[in-house]
Amino acid sequence: MDIKTYKPNLTDIVAMQQLVKTEVEKGIILLRTSDEMATTIRSYTAIEVDGVLAGFCALHIHSVNLAEIRSLVVSDKFRGLGLGKRLVKECLDEGKHLHVKEVLSLTYQKDFFEKLGFNVISKESIPEHKIWADCIRCKHFPVCDEVALLYKLEN
Ligand SMILES: CC(C)(COP(=O)(O)OP(=O)(O)OC[C@H]1O[C@@H](n2cnc3c(N)ncnc32)[C@H](O)[C@@H]1OP(=O)(O)O)[C@@H](O)C(=O)NCCC(=O)NCCS
């Protein structure tokens, strides 16, 4: 199995939207329009298996201190192979390279992120602009049972 991560470009957006469609419909991942993905394309990392797109995630920078892992998804047929872990690790490396201090995740996958060294934090400590910009667009807002987790990067 040939597994590679790469920085996707604008021509990858259609396939990325197709891959994440089921999770968006379930309300697990927030819908991002093509234009929104285009604007933030540099924040994404994708992973392929034998040349087939198998997953992706984004590292969104909120401030000089804080970034967030967004839209993490691995295609059903490639789960359990360590691809999700590899994507998150790439984002953490990218954050470290950029001198980000903390990386946030808002997720239903608490155990997955804890395994990677993230710690649960109270949702009250999440920056307010994040709530208003993103959460308000979510199917589950305002009754949200996502968990907030934080990873502290050592720079
Ligand atoms: C969460 C998700 C990205 C995991 O991807 P994956 O490639 O299957 O995960 P990995 O194979 O890299 O798993 C890494 C480790 O986490 C564990 N793990 C995977 N999914 C897990 C889960 N749901 N709960 C607890 N542990 C989990 C694995 O057993 C593995 O443990 P190990 O390192 O001890 O062997 C994938 O299930 C997915 O796309 N889910 C739907 C979308 C979603 O929920 N995204 C998160 C939103 S932020």
The ligand as a MOL file (V3000), in Angstrom:
LIG
                    3D

  0  0  0     0  0            999 V3000
M  V30 BEGIN CTAB
M  V30 COUNTS 48 50 0 0 0
M  V30 BEGIN ATOM
M  V30 1 C -12.1110 9.8610 13.2790 0
M  V30 2 C -11.4630 9.3290 12.0180 0
M  V30 3 C -10.8350 10.4900 11.2420 0
M  V30 4 C -10.3810 8.3080 12.4310 0
M  V30 5 O -9.6410 7.9580 11.2680 0
M  V30 6 P -8.8710 6.5480 11.1280 0
M  V30 7 O -7.9420 6.6690 9.9900 0
M  V30 8 O -9.8430 5.4390 11.1180 0
M  V30 9 O -8.0860 6.5150 12.5200 0
M  V30 10 P -6.6530 5.8280 12.7500 0
M  V30 11 O -6.6520 4.5090 12.0590 0
M  V30 12 O -5.5860 6.7920 12.4300 0
M  V30 13 O -6.6780 5.6070 14.3250 0
M  V30 14 C -5.6510 6.0650 15.1690 0
M  V30 15 C -5.8740 5.5140 16.5420 0
M  V30 16 O -7.1330 5.9630 17.0510 0
M  V30 17 C -7.9910 4.8500 17.3150 0
M  V30 18 N -9.3300 5.2530 16.8590 0
M  V30 19 C -9.7620 5.4320 15.6100 0
M  V30 20 N -11.0450 5.8390 15.6180 0
M  V30 21 C -11.3950 5.8890 16.9160 0
M  V30 22 C -12.5830 6.2330 17.5780 0
M  V30 23 N -13.6800 6.5890 16.9100 0
M  V30 24 N -12.6130 6.2000 18.9410 0
M  V30 25 C -11.5000 5.8240 19.6310 0
M  V30 26 N -10.3400 5.5010 19.0490 0
M  V30 27 C -10.2970 5.5250 17.7150 0
M  V30 28 C -7.4360 3.7070 16.5100 0
M  V30 29 O -7.7740 2.4790 17.0790 0
M  V30 30 C -5.9520 3.9900 16.5450 0
M  V30 31 O -5.4310 3.5590 17.7970 0
M  V30 32 P -3.9270 2.9850 17.9060 0
M  V30 33 O -3.0190 4.1230 17.4960 0
M  V30 34 O -3.8110 2.6140 19.3380 0
M  V30 35 O -3.8670 1.8370 16.9560 0
M  V30 36 C -12.4950 8.5840 11.1080 0
M  V30 37 O -13.1590 7.6060 11.8610 0
M  V30 38 C -13.5350 9.5000 10.4820 0
M  V30 39 O -13.3240 10.0530 9.4050 0
M  V30 40 N -14.7100 9.6540 11.1600 0
M  V30 41 C -15.7950 10.4680 10.6470 0
M  V30 42 C -15.4830 11.9360 10.6820 0
M  V30 43 C -15.1210 12.4310 12.0700 0
M  V30 44 O -15.7130 12.0690 13.0810 0
M  V30 45 N -14.1030 13.3210 12.1070 0
M  V30 46 C -13.6450 13.9400 13.3080 0
M  V30 47 C -14.2450 15.2990 13.3580 0
M  V30 48 S -13.1150 16.4500 14.0440 0
M  V30 END ATOM
M  V30 BEGIN BOND
M  V30 1 1 1 2
M  V30 2 1 2 3
M  V30 3 1 2 4
M  V30 4 1 2 36
M  V30 5 1 4 5
M  V30 6 1 5 6
M  V30 7 2 6 7
M  V30 8 1 6 8
M  V30 9 1 6 9
M  V30 10 1 9 10
M  V30 11 2 10 11
M  V30 12 1 10 12
M  V30 13 1 10 13
M  V30 14 1 13 14
M  V30 15 1 14 15
M  V30 16 1 15 16
M  V30 17 1 15 30
M  V30 18 1 16 17
M  V30 19 1 17 18
M  V30 20 1 17 28
M  V30 21 1 18 19
M  V30 22 1 18 27
M  V30 23 2 19 20
M  V30 24 1 20 21
M  V30 25 1 21 22
M  V30 26 2 21 27
M  V30 27 1 22 23
M  V30 28 2 22 24
M  V30 29 1 24 25
M  V30 30 2 25 26
M  V30 31 1 26 27
M  V30 32 1 28 29
M  V30 33 1 28 30
M  V30 34 1 30 31
M  V30 35 1 31 32
M  V30 36 2 32 33
M  V30 37 1 32 34
M  V30 38 1 32 35
M  V30 39 1 36 37
M  V30 40 1 36 38
M  V30 41 2 38 39
M  V30 42 1 38 40
M  V30 43 1 40 41
M  V30 44 1 41 42
M  V30 45 1 42 43
M  V30 46 2 43 44
M  V30 47 1 43 45
M  V30 48 1 45 46
M  V30 49 1 46 47
M  V30 50 1 47 48
M  V30 END BOND
M  V30 END CTAB
M  END
